[in-house]
Amino acid sequence: MGQHARFAAACTRRYYGGAEGGFDYGALDVGEFHECTLQHFCPIDKWWLCALYCGMNQEKVLFKKMRAGAIIPKYATPGSSGMDLCAIEHATINPGEIKLIPTGLQMELPPNTEAQIRPRSGLAMKSGITIPNSPGTIDNDYRGDIGILLQNLGKEPFNIKPGDRIAQMVIVECRQYDVTEVIYDLSQTERGAGGFGSTGVSNKPRPNGFALGNLSPTPHTTELPSQARLPQKEEKN
C-alpha cells in the first residue's frame, strides 16, 4: 500500500463500515472536518485530497511568524544537523547573566518528534554564550513563541541584534512509553548503583563481574525473582 493510500485509509476510518463494509461517500459533506492521521481536524472535504495533504506535510516542520521581522529557520549546509534560530530584537547579556531571547515564531512539529535547542559552537568558543539547560526541549504540542534561553559565561557583555543566529534546533524522534510499577527486584547490571564519578577518569579496564560503583561482586543472572517465576509442571511417574 502506498503512502497516500495508507493516509487515505486512516483518514476515512471513521466513515468506513469495517473490513467487510463499504465506504460511505455521503458521510463526507463539503467543508466537513474529519479526524486524520496528523491528530488534528483536517478541513479537506474529500478523503483523497486529505490523504495527499497529510502525506505531503507529514515530514515538514511548520512555522508561523508571530511578529514582523521574524526569520524562518533554515539549515546552513546540506549536511547540517540543526537549523539556525535567529533573534528578533536587540538584547545585551552581561557576564553571568541568563536571558530569554524571543524568535517571534510559532512551530508545529511532525508527529512523534521533539525539537532540541543547542548552543552554537562559534558563540560558545568566542564569547562564552551557551544554553544553560542544553539541550532545551520543545514539546510536540507547544504552540507558543519559541524563546531561547542564553547564558553569558564570558567576561564581556554580549550584544544581540535582530537577525543574529543565536542557537540551533535539531528535530529528533521521540515517543512515549508505558510506565509500570513492579514489586520484584530489577535486573542486575555490572554498574549496579554506581552514580556520579563511579567510572572514574582512567581508561583502564575494570574487573569483570564487579559493579563500577562499589566494586562489590554482582552476579550475572537472568533468573527471575520468586514473585515472577512461572509455576513448574509436576512430572508424573
C-alpha positions as YAML, in Angstrom:
chain: A
units: angstrom
residues:
- id: 1
  name: MET
  ca: [0.00, 0.00, 0.00]
- id: 2
  name: GLY
  ca: [1.41, 3.39, -0.99]
- id: 3
  name: GLN
  ca: [1.90, 6.28, 1.40]
- id: 4
  name: HIS
  ca: [-1.13, 8.22, 0.20]
- id: 5
  name: ALA
  ca: [-3.28, 5.08, 0.31]
- id: 6
  name: ARG
  ca: [-2.25, 4.49, 3.94]
- id: 7
  name: PHE
  ca: [-3.19, 8.06, 4.85]
- id: 8
  name: ALA
  ca: [-6.47, 7.70, 2.96]
- id: 9
  name: ALA
  ca: [-7.31, 4.53, 4.86]
- id: 10
  name: ALA
  ca: [-6.56, 6.22, 8.19]
- id: 11
  name: CYS
  ca: [-8.37, 9.44, 7.30]
- id: 12
  name: THR
  ca: [-11.53, 7.59, 6.31]
- id: 13
  name: ARG
  ca: [-11.54, 5.17, 9.24]
- id: 14
  name: ARG
  ca: [-14.45, 6.83, 10.99]
- id: 15
  name: TYR
  ca: [-16.57, 6.64, 7.84]
- id: 16
  name: TYR
  ca: [-15.71, 3.12, 6.84]
- id: 17
  name: GLY
  ca: [-18.12, 0.33, 7.66]
- id: 18
  name: GLY
  ca: [-15.48, -2.16, 8.72]
- id: 19
  name: ALA
  ca: [-13.41, -4.69, 6.84]
- id: 20
  name: GLU
  ca: [-16.48, -6.15, 5.14]
- id: 21
  name: GLY
  ca: [-18.45, -2.92, 4.83]
- id: 22
  name: GLY
  ca: [-18.47, -0.28, 2.14]
- id: 23
  name: PHE
  ca: [-17.27, 3.29, 2.18]
- id: 24
  name: ASP
  ca: [-19.99, 5.83, 2.90]
- id: 25
  name: TYR
  ca: [-19.28, 8.66, 0.46]
- id: 26
  name: GLY
  ca: [-22.33, 10.53, 1.69]
- id: 27
  name: ALA
  ca: [-20.73, 10.92, 5.13]
- id: 28
  name: LEU
  ca: [-18.20, 13.36, 3.69]
- id: 29
  name: ASP
  ca: [-20.13, 16.58, 3.24]
- id: 30
  name: VAL
  ca: [-18.39, 19.57, 1.68]
- id: 31
  name: GLY
  ca: [-16.47, 21.54, 4.27]
- id: 32
  name: GLU
  ca: [-16.80, 18.88, 6.96]
- id: 33
  name: PHE
  ca: [-13.90, 18.50, 9.37]
- id: 34
  name: HIS
  ca: [-12.74, 14.93, 9.87]
- id: 35
  name: GLU
  ca: [-10.06, 13.39, 12.06]
- id: 36
  name: CYS
  ca: [-6.89, 12.41, 10.22]
- id: 37
  name: THR
  ca: [-3.53, 10.81, 10.99]
- id: 38
  name: LEU
  ca: [-1.88, 14.11, 11.93]
- id: 39
  name: GLN
  ca: [-4.11, 14.20, 15.04]
- id: 40
  name: HIS
  ca: [-5.80, 17.43, 14.08]
- id: 41
  name: PHE
  ca: [-9.03, 18.20, 12.25]
- id: 42
  name: CYS
  ca: [-8.44, 18.46, 8.53]
- id: 43
  name: PRO
  ca: [-10.60, 20.95, 6.56]
- id: 44
  name: ILE
  ca: [-10.25, 18.99, 3.33]
- id: 45
  name: ASP
  ca: [-13.71, 17.74, 2.29]
- id: 46
  name: LYS
  ca: [-12.55, 14.82, 0.14]
- id: 47
  name: TRP
  ca: [-10.68, 11.94, 1.71]
- id: 48
  name: TRP
  ca: [-8.25, 11.52, -1.18]
- id: 49
  name: LEU
  ca: [-7.29, 15.20, -1.00]
- id: 50
  name: CYS
  ca: [-6.83, 14.87, 2.74]
- id: 51
  name: ALA
  ca: [-4.58, 11.89, 2.13]
- id: 52
  name: LEU
  ca: [-2.48, 13.89, -0.30]
- id: 53
  name: TYR
  ca: [-2.33, 16.93, 2.02]
- id: 54
  name: CYS
  ca: [-1.39, 14.90, 5.09]
- id: 55
  name: GLY
  ca: [1.14, 12.84, 3.16]
- id: 56
  name: MET
  ca: [2.85, 15.96, 1.86]
- id: 57
  name: ASN
  ca: [3.04, 17.58, 5.29]
- id: 58
  name: GLN
  ca: [3.90, 14.57, 7.41]
- id: 59
  name: GLU
  ca: [7.66, 15.24, 7.47]
- id: 60
  name: LYS
  ca: [7.51, 19.04, 7.41]
- id: 61
  name: VAL
  ca: [8.13, 21.46, 10.27]
- id: 62
  name: LEU
  ca: [5.57, 24.26, 10.03]
- id: 63
  name: PHE
  ca: [6.46, 27.80, 11.16]
- id: 64
  name: LYS
  ca: [4.27, 30.87, 11.60]
- id: 65
  name: LYS
  ca: [5.64, 34.38, 12.12]
- id: 66
  name: MET
  ca: [4.13, 35.95, 15.23]
- id: 67
  name: ARG
  ca: [5.97, 39.25, 14.74]
- id: 68
  name: ALA
  ca: [7.15, 41.19, 11.73]
- id: 69
  name: GLY
  ca: [10.84, 40.63, 11.10]
- id: 70
  name: ALA
  ca: [10.90, 37.05, 12.38]
- id: 71
  name: ILE
  ca: [13.18, 34.79, 10.35]
- id: 72
  name: ILE
  ca: [12.17, 31.27, 9.34]
- id: 73
  name: PRO
  ca: [14.92, 28.83, 10.44]
- id: 74
  name: LYS
  ca: [16.97, 27.04, 7.81]
- id: 75
  name: TYR
  ca: [19.88, 24.64, 7.53]
- id: 76
  name: ALA
  ca: [23.19, 26.33, 6.73]
- id: 77
  name: THR
  ca: [24.51, 23.41, 4.65]
- id: 78
  name: PRO
  ca: [23.03, 20.22, 3.17]
- id: 79
  name: GLY
  ca: [24.75, 18.20, 5.90]
- id: 80
  name: SER
  ca: [23.75, 20.35, 8.88]
- id: 81
  name: SER
  ca: [22.05, 18.53, 11.74]
- id: 82
  name: GLY
  ca: [20.46, 21.65, 13.19]
- id: 83
  name: MET
  ca: [18.69, 24.65, 11.70]
- id: 84
  name: ASP
  ca: [19.70, 28.12, 12.85]
- id: 85
  name: LEU
  ca: [17.38, 30.17, 15.07]
- id: 86
  name: CYS
  ca: [17.57, 33.97, 14.89]
- id: 87
  name: ALA
  ca: [16.80, 36.68, 17.42]
- id: 88
  name: ILE
  ca: [14.05, 39.17, 16.65]
- id: 89
  name: GLU
  ca: [15.06, 42.04, 18.93]
- id: 90
  name: HIS
  ca: [18.06, 43.79, 20.46]
- id: 91
  name: ALA
  ca: [19.40, 42.40, 23.73]
- id: 92
  name: THR
  ca: [22.51, 42.55, 25.90]
- id: 93
  name: ILE
  ca: [23.59, 39.66, 28.11]
- id: 94
  name: ASN
  ca: [26.03, 40.67, 30.83]
- id: 95
  name: PRO
  ca: [28.66, 38.25, 32.20]
- id: 96
  name: GLY
  ca: [26.99, 35.58, 34.34]
- id: 97
  name: GLU
  ca: [23.51, 36.66, 33.22]
- id: 98
  name: ILE
  ca: [20.79, 34.40, 31.81]
- id: 99
  name: LYS
  ca: [18.26, 35.96, 29.43]
- id: 100
  name: LEU
  ca: [15.33, 34.69, 27.37]
- id: 101
  name: ILE
  ca: [15.66, 35.79, 23.74]
- id: 102
  name: PRO
  ca: [12.48, 35.60, 21.60]
- id: 103
  name: THR
  ca: [12.41, 34.49, 17.97]
- id: 104
  name: GLY
  ca: [8.88, 35.64, 17.11]
- id: 105
  name: LEU
  ca: [7.98, 32.21, 15.74]
- id: 106
  name: GLN
  ca: [5.39, 29.51, 16.36]
- id: 107
  name: MET
  ca: [6.07, 25.95, 15.27]
- id: 108
  name: GLU
  ca: [4.23, 22.72, 14.55]
- id: 109
  name: LEU
  ca: [6.38, 19.59, 14.57]
- id: 110
  name: PRO
  ca: [5.70, 16.30, 12.77]
- id: 111
  name: PRO
  ca: [4.05, 13.60, 14.93]
- id: 112
  name: ASN
  ca: [6.30, 11.73, 17.38]
- id: 113
  name: THR
  ca: [9.12, 14.29, 17.30]
- id: 114
  name: GLU
  ca: [10.59, 16.93, 19.60]
- id: 115
  name: ALA
  ca: [12.85, 19.91, 18.97]
- id: 116
  name: GLN
  ca: [16.14, 20.19, 20.88]
- id: 117
  name: ILE
  ca: [17.71, 23.63, 21.29]
- id: 118
  name: ARG
  ca: [21.50, 23.58, 21.39]
- id: 119
  name: PRO
  ca: [24.26, 26.21, 21.60]
- id: 120
  name: ARG
  ca: [26.18, 27.39, 18.55]
- id: 121
  name: SER
  ca: [29.78, 26.27, 18.88]
- id: 122
  name: GLY
  ca: [31.18, 29.51, 17.47]
- id: 123
  name: LEU
  ca: [29.37, 31.67, 20.04]
- id: 124
  name: ALA
  ca: [30.44, 29.33, 22.83]
- id: 125
  name: MET
  ca: [34.10, 29.37, 21.85]
- id: 126
  name: LYS
  ca: [34.44, 33.08, 21.04]
- id: 127
  name: SER
  ca: [32.07, 34.71, 23.54]
- id: 128
  name: GLY
  ca: [31.18, 32.06, 26.14]
- id: 129
  name: ILE
  ca: [27.50, 32.09, 25.08]
- id: 130
  name: THR
  ca: [25.73, 28.85, 25.90]
- id: 131
  name: ILE
  ca: [22.33, 27.41, 26.77]
- id: 132
  name: PRO
  ca: [22.13, 26.58, 30.50]
- id: 133
  name: ASN
  ca: [19.58, 23.77, 30.10]
- id: 134
  name: SER
  ca: [21.12, 22.38, 26.92]
- id: 135
  name: PRO
  ca: [19.63, 20.67, 25.14]
- id: 136
  name: GLY
  ca: [16.41, 22.56, 25.76]
- id: 137
  name: THR
  ca: [13.27, 20.68, 24.77]
- id: 138
  name: ILE
  ca: [10.31, 21.98, 22.79]
- id: 139
  name: ASP
  ca: [7.41, 19.56, 23.14]
- id: 140
  name: ASN
  ca: [5.43, 18.45, 20.14]
- id: 141
  name: ASP
  ca: [2.23, 20.13, 21.32]
- id: 142
  name: TYR
  ca: [3.77, 23.53, 22.19]
- id: 143
  name: ARG
  ca: [2.41, 26.40, 20.11]
- id: 144
  name: GLY
  ca: [3.83, 29.47, 21.85]
- id: 145
  name: ASP
  ca: [6.69, 31.79, 20.92]
- id: 146
  name: ILE
  ca: [9.99, 29.93, 20.59]
- id: 147
  name: GLY
  ca: [12.24, 31.54, 23.19]
- id: 148
  name: ILE
  ca: [15.95, 30.79, 23.50]
- id: 149
  name: LEU
  ca: [17.46, 30.78, 26.99]
- id: 150
  name: LEU
  ca: [21.04, 32.10, 26.70]
- id: 151
  name: GLN
  ca: [23.75, 32.46, 29.33]
- id: 152
  name: ASN
  ca: [26.93, 34.51, 29.13]
- id: 153
  name: LEU
  ca: [29.88, 32.63, 30.62]
- id: 154
  name: GLY
  ca: [32.36, 35.10, 29.15]
- id: 155
  name: LYS
  ca: [33.97, 38.17, 30.69]
- id: 156
  name: GLU
  ca: [32.41, 40.81, 28.42]
- id: 157
  name: PRO
  ca: [28.79, 41.87, 27.74]
- id: 158
  name: PHE
  ca: [27.36, 40.15, 24.66]
- id: 159
  name: ASN
  ca: [25.20, 42.22, 22.32]
- id: 160
  name: ILE
  ca: [22.50, 40.68, 20.14]
- id: 161
  name: LYS
  ca: [20.93, 42.31, 17.09]
- id: 162
  name: PRO
  ca: [17.73, 41.31, 15.25]
- id: 163
  name: GLY
  ca: [18.57, 38.60, 12.75]
- id: 164
  name: ASP
  ca: [21.60, 37.26, 14.65]
- id: 165
  name: ARG
  ca: [21.83, 33.46, 14.69]
- id: 166
  name: ILE
  ca: [21.82, 32.63, 18.39]
- id: 167
  name: ALA
  ca: [21.14, 28.88, 18.61]
- id: 168
  name: GLN
  ca: [20.48, 25.77, 16.59]
- id: 169
  name: MET
  ca: [17.48, 23.45, 16.63]
- id: 170
  name: VAL
  ca: [17.66, 19.70, 15.98]
- id: 171
  name: ILE
  ca: [14.46, 17.74, 15.28]
- id: 172
  name: VAL
  ca: [14.59, 14.22, 16.71]
- id: 173
  name: GLU
  ca: [12.14, 11.34, 17.01]
- id: 174
  name: CYS
  ca: [10.51, 10.99, 20.40]
- id: 175
  name: ARG
  ca: [7.93, 8.53, 21.71]
- id: 176
  name: GLN
  ca: [6.08, 7.94, 24.95]
- id: 177
  name: TYR
  ca: [6.28, 4.67, 26.86]
- id: 178
  name: ASP
  ca: [4.00, 2.84, 29.24]
- id: 179
  name: VAL
  ca: [5.08, 3.35, 32.86]
- id: 180
  name: THR
  ca: [4.79, 0.24, 35.04]
- id: 181
  name: GLU
  ca: [5.46, -0.19, 38.74]
- id: 182
  name: VAL
  ca: [6.85, -3.59, 39.76]
- id: 183
  name: ILE
  ca: [7.22, -5.26, 43.15]
- id: 184
  name: TYR
  ca: [10.12, -7.53, 42.27]
- id: 185
  name: ASP
  ca: [13.81, -6.63, 42.02]
- id: 186
  name: LEU
  ca: [15.03, -5.09, 38.80]
- id: 187
  name: SER
  ca: [17.63, -6.85, 36.65]
- id: 188
  name: GLN
  ca: [21.24, -6.82, 37.85]
- id: 189
  name: THR
  ca: [23.92, -4.98, 35.88]
- id: 190
  name: GLU
  ca: [27.68, -4.65, 36.05]
- id: 191
  name: ARG
  ca: [27.38, -0.99, 37.02]
- id: 192
  name: GLY
  ca: [24.85, -1.56, 39.78]
- id: 193
  name: ALA
  ca: [24.13, 1.57, 41.83]
- id: 194
  name: GLY
  ca: [27.31, 3.37, 40.77]
- id: 195
  name: GLY
  ca: [26.47, 7.02, 40.11]
- id: 196
  name: PHE
  ca: [28.40, 10.26, 39.72]
- id: 197
  name: GLY
  ca: [32.11, 9.62, 39.15]
- id: 198
  name: SER
  ca: [31.76, 5.87, 39.63]
- id: 199
  name: THR
  ca: [33.57, 5.08, 36.37]
- id: 200
  name: GLY
  ca: [36.49, 7.40, 37.18]
- id: 201
  name: VAL
  ca: [38.67, 9.07, 34.56]
- id: 202
  name: SER
  ca: [41.10, 6.25, 33.85]
- id: 203
  name: ASN
  ca: [40.73, 4.24, 30.64]
- id: 204
  name: LYS
  ca: [41.97, 1.04, 32.33]
- id: 205
  name: PRO
  ca: [39.61, -1.95, 32.03]
- id: 206
  name: ARG
  ca: [37.56, -2.85, 35.09]
- id: 207
  name: PRO
  ca: [37.48, -6.34, 36.60]
- id: 208
  name: ASN
  ca: [34.70, -8.47, 35.15]
- id: 209
  name: GLY
  ca: [31.85, -9.27, 37.48]
- id: 210
  name: PHE
  ca: [32.24, -6.18, 39.68]
- id: 211
  name: ALA
  ca: [29.93, -3.21, 39.92]
- id: 212
  name: LEU
  ca: [31.68, 0.01, 38.97]
- id: 213
  name: GLY
  ca: [30.13, 1.90, 41.86]
- id: 214
  name: ASN
  ca: [31.46, -0.03, 44.82]
- id: 215
  name: LEU
  ca: [33.47, -2.90, 43.26]
- id: 216
  name: SER
  ca: [31.22, -5.39, 45.01]
- id: 217
  name: PRO
  ca: [30.57, -8.72, 43.27]
- id: 218
  name: THR
  ca: [27.48, -8.58, 41.09]
- id: 219
  name: PRO
  ca: [26.11, -11.91, 39.91]
- id: 220
  name: HIS
  ca: [25.29, -12.21, 36.24]
- id: 221
  name: THR
  ca: [21.96, -13.98, 36.08]
- id: 222
  name: THR
  ca: [18.75, -13.90, 34.11]
- id: 223
  name: GLU
  ca: [16.80, -15.76, 36.77]
- id: 224
  name: LEU
  ca: [13.51, -14.11, 37.61]
- id: 225
  name: PRO
  ca: [12.65, -13.26, 41.22]
- id: 226
  name: SER
  ca: [10.42, -15.68, 43.06]
- id: 227
  name: GLN
  ca: [7.35, -13.43, 42.68]
- id: 228
  name: ALA
  ca: [7.66, -13.51, 38.90]
- id: 229
  name: ARG
  ca: [8.53, -17.20, 38.38]
- id: 230
  name: LEU
  ca: [6.08, -19.31, 36.49]
- id: 231
  name: PRO
  ca: [4.73, -22.43, 38.26]
- id: 232
  name: GLN
  ca: [6.54, -25.59, 37.27]
- id: 233
  name: LYS
  ca: [4.62, -28.55, 35.87]
- id: 234
  name: GLU
  ca: [4.69, -31.65, 38.01]
- id: 235
  name: GLU
  ca: [6.12, -34.70, 36.32]
- id: 236
  name: LYS
  ca: [4.02, -37.84, 36.53]
- id: 237
  name: ASN
  ca: [5.71, -41.17, 37.02]
...
